[in-house]
Amino acid sequence: MKKTKLVYGFLIGSTVGAITALLTAPSSGQELRKQISEKKDDWLQDGRDILNNLKDLKESIGKLSTEGKVIVEDVLEEIKHSFQDWQRQVEPSQDAIQVEINEIQKNLADLESKIQKHND
């Protein structure tokens, strides 16, 4: 992609530079028309090259977008499978964890009750 930008910059820069040089050079109108006439084919070819490079760039971006979409879908699918595997691994522990949570809640309630009785 960086090479493409460099080529575009070179082509556009050289075209603009050539036009600027022709228009700012001290020459008569007849000489200027002759120089423009001689250079017009080069400018037209530069314009065609730029258009072709833009078409190539557009195709590359389209291909990159398609490839990126496939990669994202693959990554999401892998994440989904990893999460499902994790759920299967954790599932047996969930019941034990729930029992522990219930026991802790019961102990907290008993402790609050004892504190309340002690304060009364």
C-alpha positions as CSV (number, residue, x, y, z in Angstrom):
1,M,0.0,0.0,0.0
2,K,2.9,2.4,0.8
3,K,4.4,1.7,-2.7
4,T,1.1,2.6,-4.3
5,K,1.0,5.9,-2.5
6,L,4.5,6.7,-3.5
7,V,3.8,5.9,-7.2
8,Y,0.7,8.2,-7.0
9,G,2.6,11.0,-5.4
10,F,5.4,10.7,-8.0
11,L,3.0,10.7,-11.0
12,I,0.9,13.6,-9.7
13,G,4.0,15.5,-8.6
14,S,5.7,15.1,-11.9
15,T,2.6,16.1,-13.8
16,V,2.0,19.2,-11.7
17,G,5.7,20.1,-11.8
18,A,5.8,19.8,-15.6
19,I,2.7,22.0,-16.0
20,T,4.1,24.6,-13.6
21,A,7.5,24.6,-15.3
22,L,5.8,25.2,-18.7
23,L,3.5,27.9,-17.5
24,T,6.1,29.8,-15.5
25,A,9.0,29.6,-18.0
26,P,9.6,32.7,-20.0
27,S,8.5,31.8,-23.5
28,S,6.3,33.3,-26.2
29,G,2.7,32.1,-26.6
30,Q,3.6,30.1,-29.7
31,E,6.5,28.4,-27.9
32,L,4.3,27.6,-25.0
33,R,1.6,26.1,-27.2
34,K,4.2,24.0,-28.9
35,Q,5.6,22.8,-25.6
36,I,2.1,22.0,-24.3
37,S,1.4,20.1,-27.6
38,E,4.6,18.1,-27.3
39,K,3.9,17.2,-23.6
40,K,0.2,16.5,-23.8
41,D,0.7,12.8,-24.7
42,D,2.9,12.4,-21.7
43,W,0.3,14.0,-19.5
44,L,-2.4,11.9,-20.9
45,Q,-0.4,8.8,-20.3
46,D,0.3,9.9,-16.7
47,G,-3.4,10.4,-16.3
48,R,-4.2,6.9,-17.6
49,D,-1.5,5.5,-15.3
50,I,-3.1,7.3,-12.3
51,L,-6.5,5.9,-13.2
52,N,-5.2,2.4,-13.6
53,N,-3.4,2.6,-10.3
54,L,-6.6,3.9,-8.6
55,K,-8.5,0.9,-10.0
56,D,-5.9,-1.4,-8.7
57,L,-6.0,0.3,-5.3
58,K,-9.8,0.0,-5.3
59,E,-9.6,-3.7,-6.0
60,S,-6.9,-4.2,-3.3
61,I,-9.1,-2.5,-0.8
62,G,-12.1,-4.6,-1.7
63,K,-10.0,-7.8,-1.4
64,L,-8.6,-6.6,1.9
65,S,-12.1,-5.9,3.2
66,T,-13.3,-9.3,2.2
67,E,-10.2,-11.0,3.8
68,G,-10.7,-8.9,6.9
69,K,-14.3,-10.0,7.2
70,V,-13.4,-13.6,7.0
71,I,-10.6,-13.2,9.6
72,V,-13.0,-11.5,12.0
73,E,-15.6,-14.2,11.5
74,D,-13.0,-16.9,12.2
75,V,-11.8,-15.1,15.4
76,L,-15.3,-14.7,16.6
77,E,-16.0,-18.4,16.0
78,E,-12.9,-19.3,17.9
79,I,-13.9,-17.1,20.8
80,K,-17.3,-18.6,20.9
81,H,-15.9,-22.1,21.0
82,S,-13.4,-21.1,23.7
83,F,-16.2,-19.6,25.8
84,Q,-18.3,-22.8,25.4
85,D,-15.4,-24.9,26.4
86,W,-14.9,-22.7,29.5
87,Q,-18.6,-23.0,30.4
88,R,-18.3,-26.8,30.2
89,Q,-15.3,-26.8,32.4
90,V,-16.8,-24.5,35.0
91,E,-20.3,-26.2,35.1
92,P,-19.4,-28.9,37.6
93,S,-18.0,-26.3,40.0
94,Q,-21.1,-24.0,39.8
95,D,-23.1,-26.2,42.1
96,A,-20.3,-26.3,44.7
97,I,-19.9,-22.6,44.4
98,Q,-23.6,-22.0,44.9
99,V,-23.6,-24.2,48.0
100,E,-20.7,-22.2,49.4
101,I,-22.5,-18.9,48.7
102,N,-25.6,-20.1,50.4
103,E,-23.5,-21.2,53.5
104,I,-21.8,-17.8,53.6
105,Q,-25.2,-16.0,53.4
106,K,-26.5,-18.2,56.2
107,N,-23.5,-17.5,58.4
108,L,-23.8,-13.8,57.8
109,A,-27.4,-13.8,58.7
110,D,-26.6,-15.8,61.9
111,L,-23.8,-13.3,62.7
112,E,-26.1,-10.3,62.2
113,S,-28.7,-11.9,64.4
114,K,-26.2,-12.5,67.2
115,I,-24.9,-8.9,66.9
116,Q,-28.5,-7.6,67.0
117,K,-29.2,-9.6,70.2
118,H,-26.0,-8.5,71.8
119,N,-26.8,-4.8,71.1
120,D,-30.3,-5.1,72.6
